[in-house]
Amino acid sequence: MHCSLRDVVRPPVSVLFVGINPGMRSAAIGHHFAGYSNRFWKLMYESGLVPEAIGPEDDRRLPEWGYGITNLVPRPTPGIDTLTPADYVAGERLLRRHVRQWKPALVAFVGVTLYRTVFRPKASARVGCGLQRERFEGVPVFVVPNPSGRNANFSQQQMLAAYRSLARVVRRRVSVRTANAAHPTRRSSRARQKR
């Protein structure tokens, strides 16, 4: 028997992190990215996305920094090879509904495989980490590497560079929102100029 892994979301959400599905340990202890070799929490701290070292048991704190976390498929598995096409279809439908409801400023797909699953680019298309041209329910999309210890496609340094890039995007967006909030007349005059 496995625990249900709850989404960690409290709007407003600056970044919604989306994993493919929970691993067995995450499901067993009820916390996201809890695999022994998973580097998600270390990358979050080392990249500057969070100001202190935290671990899976702290996942409920993510909203303190404006983050949310969910999975495309809620069913836990030892790996993604046992997920079915029906799992992906149902998961994408639910994720679209969640994004419309939660209205994050950015959706961060945790893994190139997850991005490929949702956006279905040509098999020959190269998918890199970072901001993508596509949007998900009108929301900008960012791809970071899957931090699982099983992911041999990225070195630790490459993973950290991608998470740092996300941190820079988040800081830029926060600065713009802060400036707009401090100077609402600038924002409204810019909007009038665009008309």
KEFI-22645 format. One record per residue (C-alpha): x, y, z; residue number from 1. Coordinates in nm, 2 decimals, decimal comma. Each point is the difference from the previous one (the first is absolute). Layout:
BEGIN
<xx=X	yy=Y	zz=Z	n=NUM>
...
***
This chain:
BEGIN
<xx=0,00	yy=0,00	zz=0,00	n=1>
<xx=0,13	yy=0,35	zz=-0,09	n=2>
<xx=-0,08	yy=0,34	zz=0,14	n=3>
<xx=-0,15	yy=0,25	zz=-0,23	n=4>
<xx=0,25	yy=0,27	zz=-0,06	n=5>
<xx=-0,18	yy=0,34	zz=0,04	n=6>
<xx=0,07	yy=0,30	zz=-0,22	n=7>
<xx=0,17	yy=0,28	zz=0,17	n=8>
<xx=-0,16	yy=0,32	zz=-0,13	n=9>
<xx=-0,11	yy=0,32	zz=0,16	n=10>
<xx=-0,07	yy=0,28	zz=-0,25	n=11>
<xx=0,14	yy=0,23	zz=-0,10	n=12>
<xx=0,25	yy=-0,23	zz=-0,17	n=13>
<xx=0,31	yy=0,14	zz=-0,17	n=14>
<xx=0,13	yy=-0,34	zz=-0,11	n=15>
<xx=-0,20	yy=-0,32	zz=-0,02	n=16>
<xx=0,25	yy=-0,30	zz=-0,01	n=17>
<xx=-0,15	yy=-0,30	zz=-0,18	n=18>
<xx=0,16	yy=-0,34	zz=0,03	n=19>
<xx=-0,10	yy=-0,31	zz=-0,20	n=20>
<xx=-0,13	yy=-0,21	zz=0,29	n=21>
<xx=0,10	yy=-0,08	zz=0,36	n=22>
<xx=0,26	yy=-0,26	zz=0,07	n=23>
<xx=-0,06	yy=-0,28	zz=0,25	n=24>
<xx=0,18	yy=0,17	zz=0,28	n=25>
<xx=-0,17	yy=0,33	zz=-0,05	n=26>
<xx=-0,34	yy=-0,18	zz=0,01	n=27>
<xx=0,10	yy=-0,20	zz=0,31	n=28>
<xx=0,11	yy=0,30	zz=0,21	n=29>
<xx=-0,24	yy=0,26	zz=-0,16	n=30>
<xx=0,26	yy=0,25	zz=-0,12	n=31>
<xx=0,10	yy=0,11	zz=-0,35	n=32>
<xx=0,34	yy=-0,09	zz=-0,16	n=33>
<xx=0,09	yy=-0,22	zz=0,30	n=34>
<xx=0,21	yy=-0,27	zz=-0,19	n=35>
<xx=0,33	yy=-0,05	zz=0,17	n=36>
<xx=0,20	yy=0,10	zz=-0,31	n=37>
<xx=-0,24	yy=0,28	zz=-0,10	n=38>
<xx=0,18	yy=0,34	zz=-0,02	n=39>
<xx=-0,30	yy=0,23	zz=-0,02	n=40>
<xx=0,02	yy=0,15	zz=0,34	n=41>
<xx=0,38	yy=0,05	zz=-0,02	n=42>
<xx=-0,04	yy=0,17	zz=-0,34	n=43>
<xx=-0,27	yy=0,22	zz=0,13	n=44>
<xx=0,23	yy=0,13	zz=0,28	n=45>
<xx=0,33	yy=0,01	zz=-0,20	n=46>
<xx=-0,17	yy=0,19	zz=-0,29	n=47>
<xx=-0,14	yy=0,27	zz=0,23	n=48>
<xx=-0,37	yy=-0,09	zz=-0,06	n=49>
<xx=-0,04	yy=-0,05	zz=0,38	n=50>
<xx=0,21	yy=0,19	zz=0,26	n=51>
<xx=0,07	yy=-0,30	zz=0,23	n=52>
<xx=0,09	yy=-0,37	zz=-0,03	n=53>
<xx=-0,33	yy=-0,20	zz=0,01	n=54>
<xx=-0,09	yy=-0,36	zz=-0,07	n=55>
<xx=-0,31	yy=-0,19	zz=-0,11	n=56>
<xx=-0,15	yy=0,02	zz=0,35	n=57>
<xx=-0,01	yy=0,38	zz=-0,05	n=58>
<xx=-0,20	yy=-0,02	zz=-0,33	n=59>
<xx=-0,30	yy=0,17	zz=0,17	n=60>
<xx=0,21	yy=0,31	zz=0,04	n=61>
<xx=0,04	yy=0,07	zz=-0,37	n=62>
<xx=-0,30	yy=0,24	zz=0,00	n=63>
<xx=0,21	yy=0,22	zz=0,23	n=64>
<xx=0,21	yy=0,09	zz=-0,30	n=65>
<xx=-0,29	yy=0,00	zz=-0,25	n=66>
<xx=0,05	yy=-0,35	zz=-0,13	n=67>
<xx=-0,24	yy=-0,29	zz=-0,06	n=68>
<xx=0,06	yy=-0,36	zz=-0,08	n=69>
<xx=-0,21	yy=-0,27	zz=-0,17	n=70>
<xx=0,04	yy=-0,30	zz=-0,23	n=71>
<xx=-0,14	yy=-0,07	zz=-0,34	n=72>
<xx=-0,10	yy=-0,35	zz=0,11	n=73>
<xx=-0,09	yy=-0,05	zz=0,37	n=74>
<xx=0,05	yy=-0,38	zz=-0,01	n=75>
<xx=0,33	yy=-0,09	zz=0,17	n=76>
<xx=0,23	yy=-0,25	zz=-0,19	n=77>
<xx=0,36	yy=-0,12	zz=0,04	n=78>
<xx=0,07	yy=0,16	zz=-0,35	n=79>
<xx=-0,19	yy=0,15	zz=-0,29	n=80>
<xx=0,01	yy=-0,31	zz=-0,21	n=81>
<xx=-0,32	yy=-0,13	zz=0,17	n=82>
<xx=-0,21	yy=0,31	zz=-0,08	n=83>
<xx=-0,26	yy=-0,05	zz=-0,27	n=84>
<xx=-0,11	yy=0,23	zz=-0,28	n=85>
<xx=-0,33	yy=0,04	zz=0,19	n=86>
<xx=0,20	yy=0,12	zz=0,31	n=87>
<xx=0,16	yy=0,27	zz=-0,21	n=88>
<xx=-0,33	yy=0,11	zz=-0,16	n=89>
<xx=-0,19	yy=0,02	zz=0,33	n=90>
<xx=0,30	yy=0,17	zz=0,17	n=91>
<xx=0,03	yy=0,26	zz=-0,27	n=92>
<xx=-0,37	yy=0,08	zz=0,02	n=93>
<xx=0,02	yy=0,04	zz=0,38	n=94>
<xx=0,31	yy=0,21	zz=-0,02	n=95>
<xx=-0,16	yy=0,24	zz=-0,25	n=96>
<xx=-0,29	yy=0,04	zz=0,23	n=97>
<xx=0,24	yy=0,07	zz=0,29	n=98>
<xx=0,20	yy=0,26	zz=-0,19	n=99>
<xx=-0,32	yy=0,18	zz=-0,10	n=100>
<xx=-0,11	yy=-0,01	zz=0,37	n=101>
<xx=0,33	yy=0,09	zz=0,17	n=102>
<xx=0,12	yy=0,25	zz=-0,27	n=103>
<xx=0,38	yy=-0,04	zz=0,06	n=104>
<xx=0,22	yy=0,26	zz=-0,16	n=105>
<xx=0,23	yy=-0,27	zz=-0,14	n=106>
<xx=-0,03	yy=-0,38	zz=-0,03	n=107>
<xx=0,33	yy=-0,19	zz=0,05	n=108>
<xx=0,00	yy=-0,34	zz=-0,15	n=109>
<xx=0,24	yy=-0,22	zz=0,19	n=110>
<xx=0,15	yy=-0,20	zz=-0,27	n=111>
<xx=0,05	yy=0,00	zz=-0,38	n=112>
<xx=-0,20	yy=-0,32	zz=-0,02	n=113>
<xx=-0,30	yy=0,16	zz=0,17	n=114>
<xx=0,02	yy=0,30	zz=-0,24	n=115>
<xx=0,01	yy=-0,24	zz=-0,30	n=116>
<xx=-0,29	yy=-0,19	zz=0,14	n=117>
<xx=-0,22	yy=0,31	zz=0,03	n=118>
<xx=0,11	yy=0,19	zz=-0,31	n=119>
<xx=0,08	yy=-0,29	zz=-0,23	n=120>
<xx=0,27	yy=0,16	zz=-0,21	n=121>
<xx=0,14	yy=-0,19	zz=-0,30	n=122>
<xx=0,23	yy=-0,28	zz=0,12	n=123>
<xx=0,29	yy=0,16	zz=-0,18	n=124>
<xx=-0,06	yy=0,34	zz=0,17	n=125>
<xx=0,26	yy=0,10	zz=0,25	n=126>
<xx=-0,15	yy=0,11	zz=0,33	n=127>
<xx=0,21	yy=0,21	zz=0,23	n=128>
<xx=-0,04	yy=0,12	zz=0,35	n=129>
<xx=-0,12	yy=0,36	zz=0,06	n=130>
<xx=-0,30	yy=0,21	zz=-0,12	n=131>
<xx=-0,19	yy=-0,16	zz=-0,28	n=132>
<xx=-0,19	yy=0,16	zz=-0,29	n=133>
<xx=-0,31	yy=-0,21	zz=0,09	n=134>
<xx=-0,25	yy=0,10	zz=0,27	n=135>
<xx=-0,21	yy=-0,22	zz=0,22	n=136>
<xx=-0,35	yy=0,13	zz=0,04	n=137>
<xx=0,14	yy=0,34	zz=-0,09	n=138>
<xx=0,28	yy=-0,02	zz=0,27	n=139>
<xx=0,37	yy=0,02	zz=-0,09	n=140>
<xx=0,18	yy=-0,33	zz=0,02	n=141>
<xx=0,35	yy=-0,07	zz=0,14	n=142>
<xx=0,17	yy=-0,34	zz=-0,02	n=143>
<xx=0,25	yy=-0,11	zz=0,27	n=144>
<xx=0,18	yy=-0,34	zz=0,00	n=145>
<xx=-0,16	yy=-0,29	zz=0,19	n=146>
<xx=0,21	yy=0,00	zz=0,32	n=147>
<xx=-0,03	yy=-0,38	zz=0,05	n=148>
<xx=0,32	yy=-0,18	zz=0,07	n=149>
<xx=-0,09	yy=-0,22	zz=-0,30	n=150>
<xx=0,03	yy=0,29	zz=-0,24	n=151>
<xx=0,33	yy=-0,05	zz=-0,17	n=152>
<xx=-0,08	yy=0,25	zz=-0,28	n=153>
<xx=0,11	yy=0,30	zz=0,21	n=154>
<xx=0,30	yy=0,05	zz=0,23	n=155>
<xx=-0,05	yy=0,17	zz=0,34	n=156>
<xx=0,16	yy=0,32	zz=-0,14	n=157>
<xx=-0,25	yy=0,00	zz=-0,30	n=158>
<xx=-0,29	yy=-0,06	zz=0,23	n=159>
<xx=0,11	yy=0,28	zz=0,23	n=160>
<xx=0,05	yy=0,24	zz=-0,29	n=161>
<xx=-0,36	yy=-0,07	zz=-0,11	n=162>
<xx=-0,14	yy=0,06	zz=0,35	n=163>
<xx=0,20	yy=0,32	zz=0,03	n=164>
<xx=-0,14	yy=0,12	zz=-0,33	n=165>
<xx=-0,35	yy=-0,06	zz=0,14	n=166>
<xx=0,10	yy=0,20	zz=0,31	n=167>
<xx=0,11	yy=0,29	zz=-0,22	n=168>
<xx=-0,33	yy=-0,01	zz=-0,19	n=169>
<xx=-0,19	yy=0,00	zz=0,33	n=170>
<xx=0,20	yy=0,29	zz=0,14	n=171>
<xx=-0,06	yy=0,20	zz=-0,32	n=172>
<xx=-0,38	yy=-0,06	zz=0,01	n=173>
<xx=-0,01	yy=0,09	zz=0,37	n=174>
<xx=0,19	yy=0,33	zz=-0,07	n=175>
<xx=-0,24	yy=0,09	zz=-0,28	n=176>
<xx=-0,31	yy=-0,07	zz=0,22	n=177>
<xx=0,15	yy=0,19	zz=0,29	n=178>
<xx=0,08	yy=0,30	zz=-0,22	n=179>
<xx=-0,35	yy=-0,01	zz=-0,15	n=180>
<xx=-0,16	yy=-0,02	zz=0,34	n=181>
<xx=0,21	yy=0,29	zz=0,13	n=182>
<xx=-0,08	yy=0,22	zz=-0,31	n=183>
<xx=-0,35	yy=-0,10	zz=-0,11	n=184>
<xx=-0,03	yy=0,32	zz=-0,22	n=185>
<xx=0,30	yy=-0,12	zz=-0,21	n=186>
<xx=-0,17	yy=-0,32	zz=-0,07	n=187>
<xx=-0,33	yy=0,16	zz=-0,10	n=188>
<xx=0,17	yy=0,26	zz=-0,21	n=189>
<xx=0,20	yy=-0,28	zz=-0,18	n=190>
<xx=-0,33	yy=-0,18	zz=-0,06	n=191>
<xx=-0,15	yy=0,31	zz=-0,15	n=192>
<xx=0,30	yy=0,05	zz=-0,23	n=193>
<xx=-0,04	yy=-0,35	zz=-0,14	n=194>
<xx=-0,36	yy=0,07	zz=-0,10	n=195>
***
